[in-house]
């Protein structure tokens, strides 16, 4: 009898151990589901620090009833969280993708961890990708990141030019703001300009705007080239902000019908933190078939140097502005390109480097620059190396996979 009782005790003890083991396994599984590992792979032979995204649909099983607002991302083995940004590309009120900035060495990969944490907020910084409409300076639209800043002009600027008001301009060209700081300068420069007219045309240690656009293409403006004529749109007539930042800014500009082909264009522009190049995605429709679309860079007074590569679909310009150098460039998918050439003219603002593209309904290209005083480049060769790196980055984006 005692032996039987003792045996029962052993059985009960054994069952208890099994239940405890099962419970531990269950808890371990639950804890595993509290985090998600993301691997970012770099296949290129140089270090990269770029904004990457994870589509929300790929996170559905992990998200469950977790709060999107409280999702945090950190590098594996680190405690501090990275900045993140949810983005709704089609503006239907539902987030499409979460962004973060990944640092990955040459030919290597890095793992990041996603968790839900409402106890700590994501870090903030004035080093951002950012854009906005600027009604206080007629009606510019301006965008920037830690490397570069751009702007272009709206309908009030056109009307001001027609009325002879200072500051007015008729142009769809892309202006460059030369900055030598990684912090955001748009709001500060415009605010100071309302207090002191022309404030941002003088370099006070963080950059300025000496770049002339006029009716040229600036850096990245578009047109149609035919019979030695370049047809271009005028100022944008409407804008739509999709995302202001802090890691990626995205917006759209719409243009009134232009050229003999009555082209209607919507240009979606995006700029990520950490890059010198804006991405341009133009969508077109027209009343009749268009011979081509051409993206260009102004040659100003034809005093700079330039280089073009039709096979690999890029062009660059290296010029002197106010005693320091600026490099500008455009990169296109080689499958889109018809020709690349310099159109030199004695007429002001009509000398442009042009890269003509097949007249598709949608065209994508990248345009950017670097300023010598920013410390990023000091020669045309350095600017060319930066542009060729960007070409590789476009061709082989960082690969993001969930583990």
C-alpha positions as CSV (number, residue, x, y, z in Angstrom):
1,X,0.0,0.0,0.0
2,X,2.8,2.4,0.9
3,X,4.6,1.4,-2.3
4,X,1.5,2.3,-4.3
5,X,1.1,5.6,-2.6
6,X,4.7,6.4,-3.2
7,X,4.3,5.5,-6.9
8,X,1.4,7.8,-7.2
9,X,3.4,10.6,-5.7
10,X,6.1,10.1,-8.2
11,X,3.6,10.2,-11.0
12,X,2.0,13.4,-9.7
13,X,5.4,15.0,-9.4
14,X,6.3,13.9,-12.9
15,X,3.1,15.3,-14.3
16,X,3.8,18.6,-12.4
17,X,7.2,18.9,-14.0
18,X,5.7,18.3,-17.5
19,X,3.1,21.0,-16.9
20,X,5.8,23.4,-15.7
21,X,7.9,22.6,-18.7
22,X,4.9,23.2,-21.0
23,X,4.2,26.4,-19.3
24,X,7.8,27.6,-19.7
25,X,7.6,26.7,-23.4
26,X,4.4,28.6,-23.8
27,X,5.8,31.7,-22.0
28,X,8.9,31.5,-24.2
29,X,6.8,31.4,-27.3
30,X,4.7,34.4,-26.0
31,X,7.9,36.3,-25.3
32,X,9.2,35.5,-28.8
33,X,6.1,37.0,-30.3
34,X,6.7,40.2,-28.4
35,X,9.6,41.1,-30.7
36,X,10.4,40.7,-34.4
37,X,13.8,40.6,-36.0
38,X,14.5,42.5,-39.2
39,X,17.7,41.9,-41.2
40,X,19.0,44.5,-43.5
41,X,21.5,43.3,-46.1
42,X,24.0,45.5,-48.1
43,X,25.4,43.9,-51.2
44,X,27.6,46.8,-52.2
45,X,31.3,47.3,-51.3
46,X,30.8,50.5,-49.3
47,X,29.1,51.4,-46.0
48,X,25.6,52.7,-46.2
49,X,23.3,54.7,-43.9
50,X,19.9,54.9,-45.6
51,X,16.2,55.0,-44.9
52,X,14.5,51.6,-45.3
53,X,10.9,50.6,-45.0
54,X,8.8,47.6,-43.9
55,X,5.4,47.3,-45.5
56,X,2.6,47.1,-43.0
57,X,1.1,44.1,-44.7
58,X,4.3,42.2,-43.9
59,X,3.9,43.1,-40.2
60,X,0.2,42.0,-39.9
61,X,0.8,38.8,-38.0
62,X,3.2,40.5,-35.6
63,X,1.1,43.6,-35.1
64,X,-2.1,41.8,-33.9
65,X,-3.7,44.2,-31.4
66,X,-0.4,46.1,-30.9
67,X,-0.5,49.9,-31.3
68,X,1.2,51.2,-34.4
69,X,2.0,54.4,-32.5
70,X,4.0,52.4,-29.9
71,X,6.0,50.3,-32.3
72,X,9.8,50.9,-31.6
73,X,12.9,49.7,-33.6
74,X,16.4,49.3,-32.2
75,X,19.6,47.7,-33.4
76,X,20.1,44.2,-32.1
77,X,22.2,44.3,-28.9
78,X,21.4,48.0,-28.3
79,X,18.9,49.6,-25.9
80,X,18.2,53.0,-27.5
81,X,15.4,53.2,-30.0
82,X,15.8,54.6,-33.6
83,X,13.6,57.3,-35.1
84,X,10.7,55.8,-37.1
85,X,8.1,57.2,-39.4
86,X,4.8,55.7,-40.5
87,X,3.7,56.8,-44.0
88,X,0.4,56.6,-45.9
89,X,1.3,56.9,-49.5
90,X,-2.2,56.8,-51.0
91,X,-3.7,58.9,-48.3
92,X,-6.6,56.6,-47.5
93,X,-6.1,57.0,-43.8
94,X,-4.3,53.6,-43.4
95,X,-0.5,53.5,-42.9
96,X,1.3,51.6,-45.7
97,X,4.9,51.4,-44.4
98,X,7.1,52.1,-41.4
99,X,10.5,53.7,-42.0
100,X,13.7,53.7,-40.1
101,X,17.4,54.5,-40.9
102,X,19.7,51.6,-41.2
103,X,23.5,51.6,-40.9
104,X,25.0,48.7,-42.7
105,X,28.7,48.0,-43.5
106,X,30.1,47.0,-46.9
107,X,29.0,43.5,-48.0
108,X,27.3,42.8,-44.7
109,X,24.1,42.7,-42.8
110,X,22.7,44.1,-39.6
111,X,19.8,42.9,-37.5
112,X,17.2,45.2,-35.9
113,X,14.5,44.4,-33.4
114,X,10.9,45.6,-33.5
115,X,9.0,45.8,-30.2
116,X,5.9,47.5,-28.7
117,X,6.8,50.0,-26.0
118,X,4.6,52.8,-24.7
119,X,7.0,53.7,-21.9
120,X,9.6,55.4,-24.1
121,X,9.0,57.8,-27.0
122,X,11.1,57.6,-30.1
123,X,14.0,60.2,-30.2
124,X,13.5,63.6,-31.8
125,X,16.0,65.8,-33.7
126,X,16.2,68.9,-35.8
127,X,18.1,66.8,-38.4
128,X,15.2,65.8,-40.6
129,X,13.8,65.4,-44.1
130,X,11.2,68.1,-44.3
131,X,9.1,70.0,-46.8
132,X,6.3,72.6,-46.8
133,X,4.4,75.2,-48.8
134,X,5.7,78.7,-48.1
135,X,2.9,81.3,-48.5
136,X,5.0,83.9,-46.6
137,X,7.5,84.0,-49.5
138,X,4.9,84.4,-52.3
139,X,4.2,80.6,-52.7
140,X,7.4,78.6,-52.9
141,X,7.4,74.9,-52.2
142,X,10.6,73.9,-50.4
143,X,12.2,70.7,-49.2
144,X,15.4,69.6,-47.5
145,X,17.2,67.0,-45.5
146,X,20.6,66.9,-43.6
147,X,22.6,67.3,-46.9
148,X,20.7,69.5,-49.3
149,X,17.7,71.8,-49.8
150,X,15.6,72.6,-52.9
151,X,12.6,74.8,-53.9
152,X,10.3,75.5,-56.8
153,X,7.7,78.1,-57.5
154,X,3.9,78.4,-57.4
155,X,1.2,80.4,-59.2
156,X,1.5,83.6,-57.1
157,X,5.2,83.8,-58.0
158,X,4.2,83.7,-61.7
159,X,1.6,86.4,-61.2
160,X,4.1,88.5,-59.3
161,X,6.5,88.3,-62.2
162,X,3.8,89.3,-64.6
163,X,2.9,92.2,-62.4
164,X,6.6,93.3,-62.1
165,X,6.7,92.5,-58.3
166,X,10.2,91.7,-56.9
167,X,10.6,88.1,-56.2
168,X,8.3,86.9,-58.9
169,X,9.4,84.3,-61.3
170,X,7.9,82.2,-64.2
171,X,9.6,78.9,-63.9
172,X,9.1,75.2,-63.3
173,X,12.9,74.8,-62.7
174,X,14.3,73.4,-59.5
175,X,16.2,75.8,-57.3
176,X,19.1,74.8,-55.0
177,X,19.6,76.1,-51.5
178,X,23.3,75.5,-50.5
179,X,23.4,74.5,-46.8
180,X,26.5,73.8,-44.7
181,X,24.7,72.4,-41.7
182,X,22.8,69.2,-41.1
183,X,20.0,70.8,-39.2
184,X,16.7,72.0,-40.7
185,X,17.0,75.5,-42.1
186,X,13.8,76.1,-44.1
187,X,11.6,77.6,-41.4
188,X,14.5,79.7,-39.9
189,X,15.6,81.2,-43.2
190,X,12.1,82.1,-44.4
191,X,11.2,83.6,-41.0
192,X,14.4,85.7,-41.0
193,X,13.6,86.7,-44.6
194,X,10.3,88.2,-43.6
195,X,12.2,90.4,-41.1
196,X,15.1,91.2,-43.4
197,X,14.4,91.0,-47.1
198,X,17.0,88.8,-48.9
199,X,18.2,87.3,-45.7
200,X,18.9,83.9,-47.2
201,X,20.9,85.3,-50.1
202,X,23.8,86.0,-47.7
203,X,25.9,83.2,-46.2
204,X,26.0,83.6,-42.4
205,X,27.8,80.4,-41.7
206,X,25.1,77.8,-42.4
207,X,24.6,78.4,-46.2
208,X,22.5,80.5,-48.5
209,X,20.8,80.8,-51.9
210,X,23.1,82.1,-54.7
211,X,21.8,79.7,-57.3
212,X,20.0,81.2,-60.3
213,X,17.2,79.3,-62.0
214,X,15.1,81.7,-64.1
215,X,13.4,79.9,-66.9
216,X,16.2,77.2,-67.0
217,X,15.7,73.7,-65.7
218,X,17.7,74.4,-62.6
219,X,18.6,70.9,-61.4
220,X,16.0,68.4,-62.4
221,X,13.3,70.5,-64.1
222,X,11.6,68.7,-67.1
223,X,10.6,69.6,-70.6
224,X,10.1,68.4,-74.2
225,X,12.9,68.8,-76.7
226,X,12.0,69.1,-80.3
227,X,13.6,70.8,-83.3
228,X,16.1,72.6,-81.1
229,X,13.3,73.9,-78.9
230,X,12.7,73.1,-75.3
231,X,9.1,73.3,-74.3
232,X,8.6,73.6,-70.5
233,X,5.7,74.0,-68.1
234,X,5.3,77.1,-66.0
235,X,4.9,77.3,-62.2
236,X,3.0,74.5,-60.3
237,X,-0.6,75.3,-59.8
238,X,-1.4,73.0,-56.9
239,X,0.4,70.9,-54.3
240,X,-0.4,67.9,-52.1
241,X,1.7,67.0,-49.0
242,X,1.9,63.3,-48.4
243,X,4.5,63.2,-45.7
244,X,6.6,65.9,-44.1
245,X,9.2,63.7,-42.4
246,X,11.2,63.3,-40.3
247,X,12.9,60.5,-42.3
248,X,11.2,60.9,-45.7
249,X,9.3,63.8,-47.1
250,X,6.9,63.2,-50.0
251,X,4.7,65.7,-51.9
252,X,3.1,66.2,-55.3
253,X,3.1,69.2,-57.6
254,X,0.5,69.6,-60.4
255,X,1.1,71.8,-63.5
256,X,-1.3,73.4,-65.9
257,X,-1.3,71.9,-69.5
258,X,1.8,72.9,-71.3
259,X,3.6,72.6,-74.7
260,X,1.9,72.2,-78.1
261,X,1.0,68.6,-76.9
262,X,-1.1,70.0,-74.0
263,X,0.7,67.8,-71.5
264,X,-0.8,67.4,-68.0
265,X,1.8,66.6,-65.4
266,X,1.8,65.6,-61.7
267,X,5.2,65.4,-60.2
268,X,5.7,63.3,-57.0
269,X,9.0,64.3,-55.3
270,X,10.5,62.5,-52.3
271,X,13.6,63.1,-50.3
272,X,15.1,60.8,-47.7
273,X,17.4,61.7,-44.8
274,X,21.0,61.0,-45.7
275,X,21.0,61.4,-49.5
276,X,21.9,64.3,-51.8
277,X,19.3,63.2,-54.4
278,X,15.6,63.9,-54.7
279,X,13.5,61.2,-56.4
280,X,11.2,62.6,-59.1
281,X,8.2,60.5,-60.3
282,X,6.3,62.4,-63.0
283,X,3.0,61.1,-64.4
284,X,1.9,62.5,-67.7
285,X,-1.1,62.6,-70.1
286,X,-1.3,64.5,-73.4
287,X,-3.7,65.3,-76.3
288,X,-1.3,63.7,-78.8
289,X,1.9,61.6,-78.9
290,X,4.9,63.3,-77.3
291,X,8.4,62.8,-78.9
292,X,10.2,62.6,-75.5
293,X,10.5,64.1,-72.1
294,X,13.8,65.7,-71.0
295,X,15.2,66.3,-67.6
296,X,17.9,69.0,-67.4
297,X,20.6,71.0,-65.5
298,X,21.2,74.6,-66.2
299,X,24.6,75.5,-67.6
300,X,24.2,79.1,-66.4
301,X,26.8,81.1,-68.4
302,X,28.5,77.9,-69.9
303,X,31.6,78.3,-67.7
304,X,31.5,75.0,-65.8
305,X,32.6,71.5,-66.7
306,X,30.3,68.6,-67.4
307,X,30.4,64.9,-68.1
308,X,27.7,62.6,-69.6
309,X,27.3,58.8,-69.8
310,X,24.5,57.8,-72.2
311,X,25.1,54.0,-71.6
312,X,24.7,54.3,-67.9
313,X,22.2,57.2,-68.1
314,X,23.7,59.9,-66.0
315,X,25.1,63.4,-66.4
316,X,26.9,65.8,-64.1
317,X,27.9,69.5,-63.9
318,X,30.7,71.1,-61.9
319,X,30.6,74.9,-61.6
320,X,31.8,77.8,-59.6
321,X,29.3,80.0,-57.7
322,X,30.5,82.9,-55.6
323,X,34.0,81.4,-55.4
324,X,33.1,77.9,-54.3
325,X,32.1,74.8,-56.3
326,X,28.8,73.1,-56.7
327,X,28.2,69.7,-58.4
328,X,24.8,68.9,-59.9
329,X,23.7,65.6,-61.4
330,X,20.8,63.6,-62.8
331,X,20.5,59.8,-62.8
332,X,18.0,57.9,-65.0
333,X,17.2,54.2,-65.6
334,X,19.2,53.4,-68.8
335,X,16.1,51.6,-70.2
336,X,14.3,55.0,-70.3
337,X,17.0,57.0,-72.1
338,X,17.0,58.2,-75.7
339,X,19.9,60.7,-75.6
340,X,22.1,62.9,-73.5
341,X,23.6,66.2,-74.8
342,X,24.5,69.7,-73.9
343,X,22.2,72.4,-75.4
344,X,24.3,75.6,-75.5
345,X,22.6,78.9,-76.2
346,X,23.4,82.6,-76.1
347,X,20.0,83.2,-74.7
348,X,20.0,83.6,-70.9
349,X,18.7,80.5,-69.1
350,X,18.5,78.4,-72.3
351,X,21.7,76.5,-71.9
352,X,21.0,73.1,-70.3
353,X,22.4,69.7,-70.0
354,X,19.6,67.4,-71.2
355,X,18.8,63.8,-70.8
356,X,15.8,62.8,-73.1
357,X,13.6,59.9,-72.1
358,X,11.0,57.8,-73.9
359,X,7.6,59.4,-73.5
360,X,6.1,56.9,-71.0
361,X,3.0,57.7,-68.9
362,X,5.3,57.6,-65.8
363,X,9.0,58.5,-65.6
364,X,11.3,58.2,-62.6
365,X,14.7,60.0,-62.3
366,X,16.9,61.3,-59.5
367,X,18.4,64.8,-59.3
368,X,20.8,66.2,-56.7
369,X,23.8,68.2,-55.8
370,X,26.7,68.8,-53.4
371,X,28.3,72.1,-52.3
372,X,32.0,72.4,-51.6
373,X,31.5,74.4,-48.4
374,X,29.3,71.7,-47.0
375,X,32.4,69.6,-46.6
376,X,30.9,66.8,-48.7
377,X,33.0,67.3,-51.9
378,X,36.1,69.2,-52.9
379,X,36.5,68.3,-56.6
380,X,34.7,67.2,-59.7
381,X,36.1,63.7,-59.2
382,X,34.7,63.5,-55.7
383,X,31.3,64.6,-57.0
384,X,31.5,62.0,-59.7
385,X,32.3,59.3,-57.2
386,X,29.3,60.4,-55.1
387,X,27.0,60.3,-58.1
388,X,28.2,56.9,-59.2
389,X,27.7,55.6,-55.6
390,X,24.1,56.9,-55.8
391,X,23.7,55.1,-59.1
392,X,24.7,51.8,-57.4
393,X,22.4,52.5,-54.5
394,X,19.4,53.0,-56.8
395,X,20.3,49.8,-58.7
396,X,20.8,47.7,-55.5
397,X,18.6,49.0,-52.6
398,X,19.2,47.6,-49.1
399,X,17.4,44.3,-48.8
400,X,15.0,44.1,-45.8
401,X,13.7,40.7,-44.6
402,X,11.8,39.7,-41.5
403,X,13.1,36.8,-39.4
